[in-house]
């Protein structure tokens, strides 16, 4: 994508989509991606697909430490065939203090339910809720240089929201 397009986005999730069967160590590739100032979340880091592609290898401790240092998040791809990152790698991310994002890689609305698989993996790995960006209140959410702001409707006073809610009509 063009840099001007990326600069206009609130949050940028980047994922590898080439050379996903490489047997070589990909640490430098991961570090380069994390050091891109536009990137906020590294998506489905290993590129693993169950029974199809084993996924990339790297010095994961080093990669997670760099993500933490740069205040970047790594995605837990919750799609059942991916489950990327697995619990063992999530424990390394936890130990490094790295933040995570839950993503479903959904192509249909019903697949959004897969988020529970990623949440289960995060819980199993002991990732604290305050390090899962999906759980952060918008007013407290920062990733790198991005300060997430609530959509304009949510900036209204609570009583205004209550009056205009379809649930209260």
N, C-alpha and C positions, 0 to 999 in steps of 0.2 A: 504494500500500500504506500501511497505517497505520504510523506511526512506531514503535509498540511492536513490531510484527512485524519491521520492519527492524532495530531495536536488538537483537533476539534472534539475528540472523544473524552468522556469522563473517566473511563476505565479501559485499559487495553490488556487483553489476555492474548498471549502469543503461544503458539504451539508448533512443534516441529512436524512437518508433513512431507519430508524427503529423507532418504537414506535411513529409513527406520529399521532396516534389517542389518545395519552395520554391526560387525562384531568388535570393532575398535572402540577404545575408551572415548567417550564423548564429553569428558569434563570440560575441555576448553570451549566446546560448542555451547554448553550450558552456561558457563561463566560469561561468554560473550553475549548471550541472550539476556541474562540478568543485568548486565552492565548497560544495556540499551536504556537510555533515560525515559523512553516512551512506554516501556513495558511495566505493567503493575503486577500481573499474575502470569506465572509460567504454567501453561495448560498441559494436561495429561503428560507429565514429564517423561515417562519411559516410552510412551507410544506403544504400549503393550496391548495385544488383543489375544485373549485366551484361545488356545488351540490353533492359532494362526500366526502370531508374531510374538517372539519372546520379549521384545523391548530392548531399549538401549541400555548400555552400562556406563557408569561414571564413578568417580570418587564422590559418592553421595554425601558423605560428611562435609566435604569441602564445598560442594554445591549448596547444601542447606545453610552452611555457615555464611556463604556469600549472599544468599537470599536474605538472611537475617540482617547481615551488615548493611545491605542496601535497602532494607525495609520493603522487600518484595514478598509476595505470597506465592505458594505453589498450590496447584489444583489437586484435589482428590477427584478424579473422574469416577463417578459413581455408577456408570453404566456396567451392567453385570459382566459383559465380556471383557471389560477393561480392568476395573478395580485397580486403578493406577492413580495413586501410589498404594502399595500393599501395606499391611500393618507393620512389618519390619522396617520398611523405609519411613513410615510415619513416625515410628519411635525415634529414628535418627533426626527427623525434622523437629520433633518435640524437644529432643536434647539440645538441638542447636538454637532453639527459641524461634524457629521459623513460623510464620503465620501461614494458614491454609485457607483455601476457598473450596467450597463444595460445588461441584458442577455435575450435571447429569448427562451431558452430551446428547440431550434429547432431540429427536427428530419428529416426535409426536407428543401431544400434551400428556397422554397417559404415562409416558416415560419419565415425567417429572417425579413420580413416586420413587424412582431409583435413588433419590437423594438419601433415603433412609439407609441404604447400603454404605454410602460414604460416611454418614453420621456414625453408623455402627463401627466402622473402621477407625474413625477418629476417636471414639470413646474407648475402643479396645487398646489403642495406642497411647491413651492418656493425654490427648491434646486438650489443653484447657479451652473452655468455651470462649474466653476473651481473645484467643488466637485464631478463632474461626471467623473470618471476615463476614460471613453470612449472618452471624449472630450479633454483629456490632450495630448499635443504634446509629442511624445515619449521622446524627450530630457528632458522634465520636469517631467515625470511621475515617481514618487516613491511611493511605497506602503510598509510601514514598512521598511525592510532592502533591498528591491528590487529596483534597479534602472533600469527602462526599457530602453533598447537600441534599436535604429532602426535596422532593418535587414541590413545585409551588403550592399545590393544594394542601400538602402536609405542613406548610409553613403557616397556615391559618391558625387562628386560635381554636382550641379544642371545642368550645361551644358552637363555633361556626361549622366545624366538621360534623358535629353531632346533628345539627339541624339539617344539613344537606345530605346526610347519609341515607341511602335507600333502605337501610334497616330500621330507621326511625320514622319513615313516612307512613 
